Amino acid sequence: MQTDPQVLTVTCRTDLDVDDTDTLMVTLPDFLYDNPNLINATLHGLSDKAAAQIGAWLHHAEWVITRDPEVVRRRATVTGELCVRCTAMLDQALAFLREHPETDLMIGTLYLSRAR
């Protein structure tokens, strides 16, 4: 059984109930390789911005950094069935990894509250 890489968790509005989830996949920016101390702030900013863009509050997010396609598949489906948009995002991420196997992706599971 394979295990996922270390999960990095960022928190925000933990006083709210989680009533939705979403997945975000982005390439690891080059500047983070030289400045690993900025990873938490970067992940928090990405998570919070993505939540706001869909009209939700971020409760917390769980991120992994990987280039392993199997980890990408597992993390994309951690919350259940994939919607059409999420399936397209997963297909795009896997195609990207086939073309750029040495590039890391940041895969985030966002736990959201719609109580805005």
C-alpha positions in Angstrom: 0.0 0.0 0.0 1.4 3.4 -1.0 1.2 6.3 1.3 0.7 10.0 0.4 3.5 12.5 1.0 3.3 14.6 4.1 0.0 16.5 4.4 0.3 20.2 5.0 -2.7 21.7 6.7 -3.7 25.4 6.7 -6.6 26.7 8.8 -8.8 29.7 8.7 -12.4 29.8 9.9 -12.5 26.7 12.1 -15.4 28.3 14.0 -17.7 27.5 11.0 -19.1 24.1 10.0 -17.7 22.4 6.9 -20.5 21.9 4.3 -18.6 21.6 1.1 -15.3 20.6 -0.4 -13.3 21.4 -3.5 -9.9 20.4 -5.0 -7.2 22.7 -6.3 -4.2 21.6 -8.3 -1.4 24.0 -9.2 2.3 23.7 -10.1 4.8 24.4 -7.3 6.1 27.9 -8.0 9.9 28.0 -8.6 10.4 30.5 -5.8 9.3 28.0 -3.2 12.2 25.6 -4.0 14.6 28.4 -2.8 12.3 29.7 0.0 10.6 26.7 1.6 9.6 28.8 4.6 7.1 30.6 2.4 5.1 27.4 1.6 2.6 27.7 4.4 1.8 31.4 3.6 1.5 30.5 -0.1 -0.8 27.6 0.5 -2.9 29.7 2.9 -3.2 32.5 0.3 -4.1 30.0 -2.5 -6.7 28.3 -0.3 -8.4 31.4 1.0 -8.5 33.0 -2.5 -10.0 29.9 -4.1 -12.7 29.7 -1.4 -13.6 33.4 -1.8 -13.8 33.0 -5.6 -16.6 30.5 -5.2 -18.4 32.5 -2.4 -17.3 30.3 0.5 -15.2 30.6 3.7 -12.2 28.5 4.1 -12.4 26.2 7.1 -9.2 24.4 6.4 -7.2 22.9 3.6 -5.0 19.8 3.3 -2.2 20.0 0.7 0.4 17.6 -0.6 3.3 18.3 -2.9 4.0 15.5 -5.3 4.9 14.5 -8.9 3.5 11.0 -8.5 0.4 10.5 -10.7 -1.1 7.9 -8.3 -0.9 10.4 -5.4 -2.6 13.0 -7.7 -5.4 10.5 -8.5 -5.9 9.6 -4.8 -5.9 13.2 -3.6 -8.3 14.3 -6.3 -10.9 11.7 -5.2 -10.4 12.0 -1.4 -13.8 13.5 -0.9 -15.7 11.2 -3.3 -17.0 11.3 -6.8 -15.5 13.9 -9.2 -17.6 16.5 -10.8 -17.1 17.3 -14.5 -14.8 20.2 -13.7 -12.8 18.2 -11.3 -12.4 15.3 -13.8 -11.2 17.7 -16.4 -8.7 19.2 -13.9 -7.4 15.8 -13.0 -7.0 14.8 -16.6 -5.1 18.1 -17.3 -2.9 17.6 -14.2 -2.0 14.0 -15.3 -1.3 15.1 -18.9 1.0 17.8 -17.5 2.9 15.3 -15.4 3.4 13.1 -18.4 5.0 16.0 -20.2 6.8 17.4 -17.2 7.6 14.4 -14.9 10.2 16.4 -12.9 7.7 19.2 -11.9 5.9 19.1 -8.5 2.2 19.8 -8.2 0.5 21.1 -5.1 -2.8 19.3 -4.6 -5.2 20.9 -2.2 -8.4 19.6 -0.7 -10.4 22.6 0.5 -12.9 22.2 3.3 -15.4 25.0 3.0 -18.3 26.7 4.7 -21.0 28.4 2.6 -22.2 30.4 5.6 -21.2 33.8 4.2 
